[in-house]
């Protein structure tokens, strides 16, 4: 029986993400929503770990394990000591990955997913980008590692491989662009909701009693987009399109001049944060 590898566990978490995300989107199940985000977090953490764990660290870790296992005696006590040392070394390696993890592009996605699992108000549409990512990761893994092992006719394998490549080549970029717009829409939706409900929450009438959580969600999304737009060309292009469109709208001479002035002030604020298009 083949042991379960980290990559196969990662693939399982991608399938779990797809299944529970679709279930959460088409039903009102809170459990599916939570399990979807739990699967997302697991898959992203594995991806981050694999990305940060360099070959040198892997070899060093494996060599240490081999040395300790070879030098261990058959006694139970010595085996327990060896296992303890192995786990200590493993956690030491994890500690060395904390600093580079802060700057890895996967980290913002993990933090956003954790926020929706533990803090933010349930918003099912936020699952869509993660669902898209999981789908393309899954078909690429299936094509590269699983398809060749399937006990089926070679012609079927060739057709399945062609089908996976066709989907990836023709729909990968449009779907990832769509996911970026979903993220921007989610941020706008949460921002508008926070603004509209704040007066009612302060007065204590007709609000949702989530004043702090609403604005915390706005901050989380703003931070996420702020980081993402500096690393993700699709996000940068989407923001450019929005800014260009607003430039054109506010430049209309039929609109009040102060509207244009206010927009320029807002754009200048975001320019300092690099959340703007290139002039």
Kinemage of the C-alpha trace (Angstrom):
@kinemage 1
@onewidth
@group {chain A} dominant
@subgroup {mainchain}
@vectorlist {calphas} color= white
{ca unk a 1} P 0.000 0.000 0.000
{ca unk a 2} L 1.439 3.359 -1.077
{ca unk a 3} L 1.893 5.813 1.813
{ca unk a 4} L 0.089 9.142 1.658
{ca unk a 5} L 2.492 11.888 0.604
{ca unk a 6} L 2.194 15.584 1.377
{ca unk a 7} L 1.415 16.336 -2.271
{ca unk a 8} L -1.407 13.780 -2.375
{ca unk a 9} L -2.799 15.229 0.849
{ca unk a 10} L -2.609 18.666 -0.795
{ca unk a 11} L -4.520 17.315 -3.808
{ca unk a 12} L -7.174 15.897 -1.475
{ca unk a 13} L -7.541 19.298 0.164
{ca unk a 14} L -8.046 20.862 -3.283
{ca unk a 15} L -10.821 18.377 -4.056
{ca unk a 16} L -12.325 19.051 -0.645
{ca unk a 17} L -12.215 22.792 -1.353
{ca unk a 18} L -14.032 22.298 -4.654
{ca unk a 19} L -16.683 20.026 -3.167
{ca unk a 20} L -17.512 22.061 -0.062
{ca unk a 21} L -17.287 25.423 -1.871
{ca unk a 22} L -19.817 24.337 -4.486
{ca unk a 23} L -22.025 22.879 -1.755
{ca unk a 24} L -21.817 26.115 0.239
{ca unk a 25} L -22.622 28.233 -2.836
{ca unk a 26} L -25.710 26.264 -3.860
{ca unk a 27} L -27.075 25.603 -0.367
{ca unk a 28} L -27.467 27.504 2.888
{ca unk a 29} L -25.318 25.042 4.827
{ca unk a 30} L -23.075 26.743 7.383
{ca unk a 31} L -21.121 23.527 7.884
{ca unk a 32} L -20.230 23.359 4.181
{ca unk a 33} L -19.095 26.989 4.305
{ca unk a 34} L -16.848 26.342 7.314
{ca unk a 35} L -15.476 23.103 5.854
{ca unk a 36} L -14.763 24.888 2.575
{ca unk a 37} L -12.654 27.509 4.315
{ca unk a 38} L -11.012 24.882 6.502
{ca unk a 39} L -10.024 22.949 3.352
{ca unk a 40} L -8.778 26.160 1.745
{ca unk a 41} L -6.571 26.966 4.722
{ca unk a 42} L -5.103 23.457 4.824
{ca unk a 43} L -4.316 23.456 1.093
{ca unk a 44} L -2.738 26.922 1.220
{ca unk a 45} L -0.612 26.116 4.259
{ca unk a 46} L 0.691 23.002 2.500
{ca unk a 47} L 1.407 25.065 -0.629
{ca unk a 48} L 3.253 27.652 1.441
{ca unk a 49} L 5.262 25.003 3.261
{ca unk a 50} L 6.236 23.289 0.009
{ca unk a 51} L 7.219 26.610 -1.557
{ca unk a 52} L 9.365 27.676 1.386
{ca unk a 53} L 10.979 24.327 2.065
{ca unk a 54} L 14.062 24.445 -0.129
{ca unk a 55} L 15.860 21.314 -1.317
{ca unk a 56} L 18.726 22.082 1.029
{ca unk a 57} L 16.428 22.087 4.056
{ca unk a 58} L 14.745 18.897 2.883
{ca unk a 59} L 18.064 17.109 2.439
{ca unk a 60} L 19.389 18.348 5.763
{ca unk a 61} L 16.216 17.275 7.536
{ca unk a 62} L 16.187 13.845 5.874
{ca unk a 63} L 19.881 13.317 6.600
{ca unk a 64} L 19.348 14.132 10.259
{ca unk a 65} L 16.493 11.636 10.425
{ca unk a 66} L 18.552 8.932 8.699
{ca unk a 67} L 21.514 9.453 11.007
{ca unk a 68} L 19.371 9.298 14.110
{ca unk a 69} L 17.474 6.247 12.926
{ca unk a 70} L 20.663 4.395 12.000
{ca unk a 71} L 22.359 5.217 15.293
{ca unk a 72} L 19.340 4.308 17.377
{ca unk a 73} L 19.239 1.099 19.364
{ca unk a 74} L 16.406 -1.340 19.336
{ca unk a 75} L 15.328 -0.384 22.810
{ca unk a 76} L 12.021 1.434 23.226
{ca unk a 77} L 13.574 4.235 25.266
{ca unk a 78} L 16.122 5.059 22.590
{ca unk a 79} L 13.430 5.043 19.920
{ca unk a 80} L 11.386 7.491 21.942
{ca unk a 81} L 14.398 9.788 22.302
{ca unk a 82} L 15.007 9.637 18.552
{ca unk a 83} L 11.413 10.498 17.753
{ca unk a 84} L 11.536 13.399 20.156
{ca unk a 85} L 14.684 14.719 18.475
{ca unk a 86} L 13.096 14.343 15.048
{ca unk a 87} L 10.062 16.368 16.067
{ca unk a 88} L 12.260 19.022 17.680
{ca unk a 89} L 14.257 19.356 14.463
{ca unk a 90} L 11.045 19.536 12.475
{ca unk a 91} L 9.746 22.435 14.563
{ca unk a 92} L 13.120 24.166 14.313
{ca unk a 93} L 12.748 24.032 10.543
{ca unk a 94} L 9.252 25.484 10.821
{ca unk a 95} L 10.613 28.380 12.864
{ca unk a 96} L 13.128 29.162 10.123
{ca unk a 97} L 10.227 29.436 7.651
{ca unk a 98} L 8.264 32.050 9.610
{ca unk a 99} L 10.250 35.056 8.406
{ca unk a 100} L 10.145 34.230 4.648
{ca unk a 101} L 6.464 33.281 4.997
{ca unk a 102} L 5.653 36.895 5.895
{ca unk a 103} L 6.589 37.999 2.383
{ca unk a 104} L 5.330 35.045 0.369
{ca unk a 105} L 2.380 35.773 -2.006
{ca unk a 106} L 0.403 32.843 -0.582
{ca unk a 107} L 0.328 34.287 2.949
{ca unk a 108} L -2.307 37.014 2.310
{ca unk a 109} L -4.685 34.371 0.936
{ca unk a 110} L -4.178 32.250 4.057
{ca unk a 111} L -4.830 35.194 6.382
{ca unk a 112} L -7.945 36.202 4.438
{ca unk a 113} L -9.291 32.643 4.590
{ca unk a 114} L -8.598 32.430 8.337
{ca unk a 115} L -10.415 35.740 8.793
{ca unk a 116} L -13.512 34.376 7.059
{ca unk a 117} L -13.350 31.176 9.059
{ca unk a 118} L -13.038 32.893 12.443
{ca unk a 119} L -13.920 36.607 12.266
{ca unk a 120} L -15.661 38.031 9.215
{ca unk a 121} L -19.360 37.818 8.493
{ca unk a 122} L -20.344 34.926 6.229
{ca unk a 123} L -20.118 36.010 2.583
{ca unk a 124} L -20.360 33.065 0.208
{ca unk a 125} L -19.128 34.885 -2.882
{ca unk a 126} L -15.667 35.131 -1.299
{ca unk a 127} L -15.310 31.384 -1.861
{ca unk a 128} L -15.357 31.762 -5.649
{ca unk a 129} L -11.706 32.846 -6.140
{ca unk a 130} L -10.499 30.001 -3.935
{ca unk a 131} L -12.758 27.602 -5.832
{ca unk a 132} L -11.230 28.739 -9.129
{ca unk a 133} L -7.691 28.327 -7.815
{ca unk a 134} L -8.458 24.860 -6.444
{ca unk a 135} L -10.054 23.751 -9.716
{ca unk a 136} L -7.047 24.620 -11.873
{ca unk a 137} L -4.578 23.278 -9.320
{ca unk a 138} L -6.532 20.025 -9.201
{ca unk a 139} L -6.720 19.484 -12.968
{ca unk a 140} L -3.011 20.239 -13.368
{ca unk a 141} L -2.107 17.794 -10.608
{ca unk a 142} L -4.469 15.204 -12.083
{ca unk a 143} L -2.907 15.595 -15.526
{ca unk a 144} L 0.675 15.419 -14.256
{ca unk a 145} L 0.569 12.787 -11.526
{ca unk a 146} L -2.678 10.810 -11.456
{ca unk a 147} L -3.662 10.330 -15.085
{ca unk a 148} L -0.571 8.278 -15.931
{ca unk a 149} L -1.372 5.838 -13.108
{ca unk a 150} L -4.991 5.218 -14.074
{ca unk a 151} L -5.694 1.673 -15.353
{ca unk a 152} L -7.426 2.844 -18.521
{ca unk a 153} L -6.790 2.684 -22.249
{ca unk a 154} L -3.990 4.941 -23.536
{ca unk a 155} L -6.377 6.626 -25.963
{ca unk a 156} L -8.557 7.685 -23.031
{ca unk a 157} L -5.476 8.991 -21.253
{ca unk a 158} L -4.482 11.033 -24.288
{ca unk a 159} L -7.993 12.453 -24.628
{ca unk a 160} L -8.182 13.303 -20.928
{ca unk a 161} L -4.772 14.960 -21.060
{ca unk a 162} L -5.826 16.979 -24.102
{ca unk a 163} L -9.054 17.990 -22.337
{ca unk a 164} L -7.155 19.164 -19.240
{ca unk a 165} L -4.715 21.133 -21.385
{ca unk a 166} L -7.575 22.656 -23.377
{ca unk a 167} L -9.292 23.884 -20.198
{ca unk a 168} L -6.046 25.227 -18.772
{ca unk a 169} L -4.950 26.984 -21.966
{ca unk a 170} L -8.326 28.536 -22.784
{ca unk a 171} L -9.922 29.291 -19.422
{ca unk a 172} L -7.085 29.767 -16.938
{ca unk a 173} L -6.480 33.480 -17.528
{ca unk a 174} L -10.169 34.497 -17.957
{ca unk a 175} L -11.099 32.662 -14.752
{ca unk a 176} L -8.254 34.234 -12.803
{ca unk a 177} L -9.293 37.668 -14.105
{ca unk a 178} L -12.831 36.900 -12.979
{ca unk a 179} L -11.555 35.940 -9.516
{ca unk a 180} L -9.789 39.306 -9.223
{ca unk a 181} L -13.013 41.154 -10.037
{ca unk a 182} L -14.859 39.026 -7.484
{ca unk a 183} L -12.294 40.086 -4.885
{ca unk a 184} L -12.720 43.763 -5.750
{ca unk a 185} L -16.506 43.400 -5.730
{ca unk a 186} L -16.327 41.721 -2.318
{ca unk a 187} L -14.252 44.596 -0.944
{ca unk a 188} L -16.643 47.195 -2.392
{ca unk a 189} L -19.670 45.339 -1.057
{ca unk a 190} L -18.200 45.082 2.443
{ca unk a 191} L -17.100 48.734 2.405
{ca unk a 192} L -20.557 49.982 1.372
{ca unk a 193} L -22.224 47.751 3.959
{ca unk a 194} L -19.928 49.056 6.707
{ca unk a 195} L -20.644 52.680 5.728
{ca unk a 196} L -24.419 52.184 5.523
{ca unk a 197} L -24.771 50.270 8.787
{ca unk a 198} L -22.418 52.393 10.907
{ca unk a 199} L -24.971 55.139 11.792
{ca unk a 200} L -27.596 52.533 12.721
{ca unk a 201} L -25.116 50.525 14.772
{ca unk a 202} L -24.004 53.656 16.626
{ca unk a 203} L -27.609 54.602 17.358
{ca unk a 204} L -28.517 51.048 18.260
{ca unk a 205} L -31.439 50.826 15.843
{ca unk a 206} L -31.813 48.611 12.751
{ca unk a 207} L -28.113 47.829 12.627
{ca unk a 208} L -26.479 44.426 12.449
{ca unk a 209} L -24.617 44.840 15.769
{ca unk a 210} L -21.334 44.185 13.974
{ca unk a 211} L -19.801 47.637 13.885
{ca unk a 212} L -16.281 46.529 14.819
{ca unk a 213} L -16.390 43.352 12.715
{ca unk a 214} L -17.657 45.276 9.669
{ca unk a 215} L -14.809 47.771 9.776
{ca unk a 216} L -12.297 45.072 10.656
{ca unk a 217} L -13.441 43.237 7.511
{ca unk a 218} L -12.894 46.424 5.495
{ca unk a 219} L -9.385 46.740 6.904
{ca unk a 220} L -8.610 43.072 6.190
{ca unk a 221} L -9.790 43.375 2.592
{ca unk a 222} L -7.978 46.677 2.058
{ca unk a 223} L -4.743 45.166 3.386
{ca unk a 224} L -5.231 42.091 1.199
{ca unk a 225} L -5.758 44.125 -1.980
{ca unk a 226} L -2.949 46.515 -1.055
{ca unk a 227} L -0.495 43.613 -0.864
{ca unk a 228} L -1.925 41.737 -3.828
{ca unk a 229} L -1.865 44.625 -6.283
{ca unk a 230} L 1.884 45.035 -5.793
{ca unk a 231} L 2.481 41.391 -6.745
{ca unk a 232} L -0.427 40.396 -8.988
{ca unk a 233} L -0.533 41.909 -12.475
{ca unk a 234} L -4.210 40.983 -12.946
{ca unk a 235} L -5.194 42.864 -9.780
{ca unk a 236} L -3.089 45.845 -10.843
{ca unk a 237} L -4.760 45.900 -14.282
{ca unk a 238} L -8.248 45.635 -12.759
{ca unk a 239} L -7.548 48.586 -10.452
{ca unk a 240} L -6.163 50.526 -13.421
{ca unk a 241} L -9.412 49.934 -15.313
{ca unk a 242} L -11.503 51.177 -12.388
{ca unk a 243} L -9.345 54.287 -11.909
{ca unk a 244} L -9.377 55.064 -15.645
{ca unk a 245} L -13.164 54.684 -15.760
{ca unk a 246} L -13.611 57.006 -12.771
{ca unk a 247} L -11.214 59.506 -14.357
{ca unk a 248} L -13.421 59.586 -17.434
{ca unk a 249} L -16.663 59.866 -15.471
{ca unk a 250} L -15.490 62.668 -13.180
{ca unk a 251} L -13.999 64.581 -16.139
{ca unk a 252} L -17.487 65.051 -17.605
{ca unk a 253} L -18.089 68.849 -17.661
{ca unk a 254} L -21.771 68.299 -16.856
{ca unk a 255} L -20.862 67.046 -13.387
{ca unk a 256} L -20.064 69.399 -10.472
{ca unk a 257} L -16.422 70.487 -10.290
{ca unk a 258} L -16.146 69.554 -6.634
{ca unk a 259} L -16.887 65.941 -7.592
{ca unk a 260} L -13.789 65.907 -9.784
{ca unk a 261} L -11.742 67.611 -7.085
{ca unk a 262} L -12.838 65.130 -4.441
{ca unk a 263} L -12.012 62.221 -6.729
{ca unk a 264} L -8.523 63.618 -7.365
{ca unk a 265} L -7.980 63.936 -3.612
{ca unk a 266} L -9.072 60.338 -3.071
{ca unk a 267} L -6.876 59.148 -5.931
{ca unk a 268} L -3.921 61.028 -4.487
{ca unk a 269} L -4.389 59.223 -1.164
{ca unk a 270} L -4.376 55.851 -2.892
{ca unk a 271} L -1.439 56.878 -5.069
{ca unk a 272} L 0.650 57.198 -1.932
{ca unk a 273} L -0.301 53.599 -1.129
{ca unk a 274} L 0.347 52.565 -4.764
{ca unk a 275} L -3.301 51.550 -5.213
{ca unk a 276} L -3.657 53.438 -8.455
{ca unk a 277} L -2.883 53.240 -12.138
{ca unk a 278} L 0.342 54.478 -13.644
{ca unk a 279} L 0.055 58.010 -14.896
